[in-house]
Amino acid sequence: MIELQKRNFERRGALRTIGSLGAGALTMSAGLPSRANAEWSPELAPNSEQFFVIDAVAHCYNHAPYNRRLRREAGNSINTTYSYHELCTPERFRLTYQQWERDWQADEVMDVMLLESATNMVCMHSVPMFDLYYDGLVSNDKGAYLKNKYPDRVVWYAAVDLFNQDRMYEVADEAIARGADGIKLYPTQLNVEQGKWEGWFMDDEELALPFFDYLQGKGIKHIAIHKLVGYTGDKTKALGVEDIHRAAETFPNITFHIVHAGWLLLEETVRLLNARDNVTAVLEGPMLFPLFDLDKFTRLMSMYMNRVDTNRIIYASTAVNQHPYWIVKSFIDYQPPEGADFSLTDADKAKILGGNFARYHDINMAAQRLKIADDKWSKEKAVHGFREPYLMQRLG
């Protein structure tokens, strides 16, 4: 009986997930104009020295079938993100589903980021989606490995699962000991036994606030919280942003990074950013809009540039789901349309692409550029330019 209920719940959950996460993706590739047929060139942009690009959210995903704890739900999530890969990647460079559906290794992800795009540094986010994936989708082991092997190129936010209250403090301690620069949290999960979504809130006095106090005592200054993607009102209320107000007020020395800021609830997000100066807008997801919905990106940037402190808007790609080459290029090339109520200068773009993140993490970009000038990625690009997108993955 329990197995039957579980299968029925997974089936219902898959349909619900398509509705909340994937409906847009599954229709956009058929219905919206895409700029993903943009040309590719190995040549470094002549203005590349003007931008020091720090990708605030990158992932070493494990999409492999063996990693799926809930087969249908995890499979649907992967199918949804692959639809964005198809939408945002020119056909010549697009991965087949078989090439994409795999356990991405840490070093190959770094090559994609640093050899194949204008990215200079990455913030690797581990992910605590243990309801769907055995390793959470992006393991702490991968993040710790990269942070310790490439400290001049990598910032790492470790994943902690607040649904596992028995181990959350222990996992945080382990991550901090391994070099974590921040903590990444997910506020919702599927409860198969109860047949429903469940969530926790950032202003929870018994769960979240004591944990944030503990992290602060351990020296953690950055907490990234997955929000907005999958928001369906009261069904997934914990994916809203209102609960961040009290957390940010209570811990003014912690910076709370809203991941996917602007995907949904833009007005609420803007109000939060204006009320709490220790909250940032991390544009993982919205940075894809120039590739398939330029009007939507213009509306979003109008809100941010007119109503939010631009020092708190932060670039993120969601790579390696989508390739960073076109995401960075589309933002650098972007110009507000004639008659727009805002401007976006190269100085603004430089802050969003890396300057703001660098300031929060005390990274001196000029000094950092010198540190990485002679590493393997810089030397390779200096001689050959960009490597073709997803070259090694396409060669198999």
C-alpha positions in Angstrom: 0.0 0.0 0.0 2.8 2.4 0.9 4.6 1.6 -2.4 1.4 2.3 -4.4 0.9 5.6 -2.6 4.5 6.5 -3.3 4.1 5.8 -7.0 0.9 7.8 -7.2 2.6 10.6 -5.3 5.6 10.6 -7.7 3.2 10.7 -10.6 1.2 13.6 -9.2 4.5 15.3 -8.2 5.9 15.0 -11.7 2.8 16.7 -13.2 3.0 19.4 -10.5 6.7 20.0 -11.1 6.1 20.4 -14.8 3.4 23.0 -14.0 5.6 25.0 -11.6 9.0 24.6 -13.1 8.9 23.2 -16.6 5.8 24.5 -18.3 7.7 27.7 -19.5 10.7 25.7 -20.5 8.8 23.1 -22.4 6.8 25.7 -24.4 9.5 28.4 -24.8 11.6 26.3 -27.2 8.6 26.1 -29.5 7.0 29.5 -29.0 9.6 32.2 -28.2 12.3 33.6 -30.4 15.8 32.4 -29.3 19.1 34.2 -29.7 20.9 30.9 -29.1 21.8 30.7 -32.8 24.3 33.4 -32.0 27.7 32.9 -33.7 30.7 31.6 -31.7 34.3 32.7 -32.1 37.5 31.6 -30.4 38.6 35.2 -30.4 38.7 36.9 -27.0 36.6 40.0 -27.0 38.7 43.2 -27.4 37.1 44.7 -24.2 37.7 41.5 -22.2 40.2 43.2 -19.9 37.4 45.6 -18.8 35.4 42.8 -17.2 36.5 40.4 -14.5 33.8 37.8 -14.6 32.9 35.9 -11.5 30.1 33.4 -11.9 28.2 33.5 -8.6 26.4 30.1 -9.2 28.0 27.2 -11.1 27.3 23.5 -10.5 29.1 20.2 -11.0 25.8 18.3 -11.5 25.3 14.6 -11.2 22.4 13.9 -13.6 23.2 10.2 -13.9 20.3 7.9 -13.6 21.9 6.0 -10.7 21.8 9.2 -8.6 18.0 9.5 -8.7 16.4 8.8 -5.4 12.9 9.5 -6.7 13.1 8.3 -10.3 10.2 10.2 -11.8 10.6 13.5 -9.9 14.3 13.6 -10.5 13.9 12.6 -14.1 11.3 15.4 -14.6 13.6 17.9 -13.0 16.4 16.9 -15.3 14.2 17.0 -18.4 13.1 20.5 -17.5 16.7 21.8 -17.1 17.7 20.0 -20.4 14.9 21.9 -22.2 16.7 25.1 -21.1 20.0 23.7 -22.4 18.3 23.1 -25.8 16.8 26.6 -25.7 20.0 28.4 -24.8 22.6 26.4 -26.8 23.1 26.8 -30.6 22.4 23.5 -32.3 26.0 23.1 -33.5 27.2 22.9 -29.9 24.2 21.4 -28.2 24.7 18.2 -26.2 22.5 15.2 -26.8 20.5 14.1 -23.9 22.8 11.2 -23.4 25.9 13.4 -23.4 24.3 15.8 -20.9 22.7 13.2 -18.6 25.8 12.2 -16.7 27.9 12.8 -13.6 29.8 15.9 -14.4 33.3 15.8 -13.0 34.8 18.8 -11.2 37.8 19.3 -13.4 35.8 19.1 -16.6 33.4 21.7 -15.3 36.3 24.0 -14.6 37.5 23.6 -18.2 34.1 24.4 -19.6 33.9 27.5 -17.4 37.4 28.8 -17.8 38.6 27.6 -21.2 35.4 28.0 -23.1 34.1 31.4 -21.8 35.2 34.7 -20.5 34.7 33.5 -16.9 37.6 34.3 -14.5 36.3 32.8 -11.3 33.4 30.6 -10.2 31.4 30.3 -7.0 30.7 26.5 -6.9 27.4 25.8 -5.2 26.8 22.4 -3.8 23.1 21.4 -3.6 21.1 19.7 -0.8 18.3 18.2 -2.9 18.5 14.9 -1.0 14.8 14.2 -1.5 15.4 13.7 -5.2 19.1 12.8 -5.5 21.4 10.5 -3.4 24.3 13.0 -3.5 22.0 16.1 -3.3 22.6 16.8 -7.1 25.9 18.6 -6.5 28.0 17.0 -3.7 30.0 18.8 -1.1 32.9 16.6 -2.0 33.1 18.2 -5.5 33.0 21.7 -4.0 35.6 21.0 -1.4 37.9 19.4 -4.0 37.7 22.5 -6.3 38.1 25.0 -3.5 41.2 23.3 -2.2 42.8 22.5 -5.6 42.1 25.9 -7.3 41.8 28.5 -4.5 42.6 31.4 -6.8 39.7 30.4 -9.1 37.0 29.0 -6.8 34.8 30.2 -4.1 32.6 27.4 -2.6 29.2 27.5 -0.9 28.6 24.2 0.8 25.2 22.5 1.0 23.5 21.9 4.3 20.1 20.1 4.5 17.9 21.7 7.2 15.4 18.9 6.8 18.0 16.6 8.4 18.1 18.3 11.8 20.1 15.5 13.3 23.1 16.3 11.1 22.8 19.9 10.0 25.2 21.3 12.5 27.7 18.4 11.9 27.6 18.9 8.1 28.1 22.6 8.5 31.1 22.0 10.7 32.6 19.5 8.2 32.1 22.0 5.4 33.6 24.9 7.2 36.6 22.7 8.1 37.0 21.9 4.4 37.1 25.5 3.4 33.5 26.6 2.7 33.1 30.3 2.0 29.4 30.2 2.4 26.4 27.9 2.9 23.7 27.0 0.3 20.2 26.1 1.5 17.0 24.7 -0.1 13.8 25.4 1.8 11.5 22.8 0.2 11.4 19.1 -0.4 9.0 16.3 -1.3 7.7 14.3 1.6 6.8 11.0 0.0 5.3 9.4 3.1 3.0 12.3 3.7 2.3 12.9 0.0 3.0 16.6 0.0 5.6 19.4 -0.4 7.0 20.6 2.8 9.2 23.6 3.6 11.0 25.6 6.3 11.2 29.3 6.6 14.2 31.7 7.1 12.5 33.4 10.1 11.8 30.1 12.0 12.8 30.8 15.6 13.5 27.2 16.4 15.2 26.0 13.2 16.7 28.7 11.0 17.6 31.6 13.2 19.5 29.5 15.8 21.4 27.9 12.9 22.3 31.2 11.3 23.5 32.4 14.7 25.7 29.2 14.9 27.1 29.9 11.4 27.9 33.5 12.3 29.8 32.3 15.3 31.8 30.0 13.0 32.8 32.9 10.8 30.3 32.3 8.0 29.3 35.6 6.4 27.4 34.3 3.3 24.1 32.3 3.1 22.6 31.6 -0.3 19.0 30.5 -0.4 17.2 28.9 -3.3 14.0 30.8 -3.9 11.3 31.6 -6.5 11.9 28.7 -9.0 9.0 26.3 -8.3 7.0 28.9 -6.4 3.3 28.0 -6.6 1.7 30.1 -3.9 0.7 28.4 -0.7 1.8 25.0 -2.1 5.4 26.0 -2.0 5.2 29.1 0.2 8.7 28.6 1.5 10.0 29.5 -1.9 8.7 33.1 -1.5 11.0 35.8 -0.2 9.0 37.4 2.7 10.7 35.2 5.3 14.1 36.7 4.5 13.2 40.1 6.1 13.5 39.0 9.7 16.6 36.8 9.1 18.4 39.7 7.4 17.3 42.1 10.1 18.4 39.7 12.9 21.8 39.1 11.3 23.1 42.3 9.7 26.6 41.0 9.4 25.5 38.1 7.3 24.8 38.6 3.6 21.8 36.7 2.4 21.9 35.9 -1.4 18.6 35.3 -3.1 19.3 32.8 -5.8 17.1 33.2 -8.8 16.1 36.7 -7.8 13.7 38.1 -10.4 12.5 34.8 -11.7 9.1 35.4 -10.0 7.8 37.8 -7.3 9.9 40.6 -8.7 8.0 43.4 -6.9 8.3 41.5 -3.5 12.0 40.9 -4.3 12.6 44.6 -5.0 10.9 45.6 -1.7 13.0 43.2 0.2 16.2 44.5 -1.4 15.3 48.1 -0.5 14.4 47.2 3.1 17.5 45.1 3.9 20.9 46.2 2.7 22.5 42.8 3.5 20.4 41.0 0.8 21.6 40.6 -2.8 19.9 39.6 -6.0 21.7 36.7 -7.6 20.5 36.4 -11.2 20.9 32.7 -11.7 18.1 32.0 -14.2 17.1 35.5 -15.2 20.6 35.9 -16.8 19.2 33.4 -19.4 16.4 35.7 -20.5 18.5 37.6 -23.1 18.8 34.3 -25.0 15.1 33.6 -25.4 13.0 36.5 -24.0 14.7 39.9 -24.4 11.6 41.8 -23.5 11.4 40.0 -20.1 15.0 40.8 -19.4 14.5 44.5 -20.2 11.5 44.6 -17.8 13.6 43.0 -15.1 16.6 45.3 -15.6 14.3 48.3 -15.6 13.1 47.4 -12.2 16.5 46.6 -10.8 18.3 49.6 -12.3 15.7 52.1 -11.3 14.7 50.8 -7.9 17.6 48.7 -6.5 21.2 49.5 -5.5 23.1 48.2 -8.5 25.9 47.2 -6.1 23.8 44.3 -5.0 23.0 42.8 -8.4 25.1 39.7 -9.1 25.7 37.7 -12.2 25.2 33.9 -12.2 25.0 31.5 -15.2 23.5 28.2 -13.9 26.4 26.5 -15.8 27.0 23.8 -16.8 23.3 23.3 -17.5 23.7 26.2 -20.0 27.0 27.2 -21.4 28.5 30.4 -19.9 30.0 31.6 -23.2 26.6 32.9 -24.6 25.3 34.0 -21.2 28.3 36.3 -20.6 28.4 37.5 -24.2 24.6 38.2 -24.3 24.9 40.4 -21.2 27.9 42.3 -22.4 26.3 42.8 -25.8 22.9 43.8 -24.3 21.7 47.4 -24.8 18.4 48.7 -23.5 16.0 49.4 -26.3 15.3 52.8 -27.6 13.0 54.6 -25.2 13.9 52.5 -22.2 13.7 54.2 -18.8 17.1 53.1 -17.7 20.7 52.9 -18.9 23.2 50.1 -18.5 26.8 51.3 -18.9 29.9 49.1 -19.2 30.8 50.2 -15.7 27.4 48.8 -14.5 28.0 45.6 -16.4 31.4 45.2 -14.8 30.0 45.5 -11.3 27.2 43.0 -12.0 29.5 40.5 -13.8 32.1 40.4 -11.0 32.8 43.6 -9.2 29.9 43.2 -6.7 30.7 39.6 -5.9 34.3 40.4 -5.5 33.5 43.2 -3.0 31.4 40.9 -0.9 34.2 38.4 -0.7 37.1 40.8 -0.3 38.6 39.9 -3.7 40.9 42.4 -5.2 40.3 41.9 -8.9 43.5 43.5 -10.1 45.5 41.3 -7.8 43.4 38.3 -8.6 44.0 38.8 -12.3 47.7 38.7 -11.7 47.4 35.5 -9.6 45.7 33.6 -12.4 47.7 35.1 -15.3 50.0 32.1 -15.6 47.8 29.2 -14.7 46.9 26.5 -17.2 43.6 28.1 -18.3 45.0 31.6 -18.9 48.0 30.2 -20.8 45.8 28.1 -23.0 43.4 30.9 -23.9 46.3 33.3 -24.5 47.6 31.0 -27.3 44.4 29.5 -28.7 41.5 31.7 -27.6 38.4 30.0 -26.4 38.0 26.3 -26.8 34.8 25.2 -28.6 31.8 25.0 -26.2 31.3 21.5 -24.7 34.1 20.2 -27.0 35.2 17.3 -24.8 31.6 16.3 -23.9 30.6 16.3 -27.6 33.6 14.2 -28.6 32.6 11.7 -25.9 
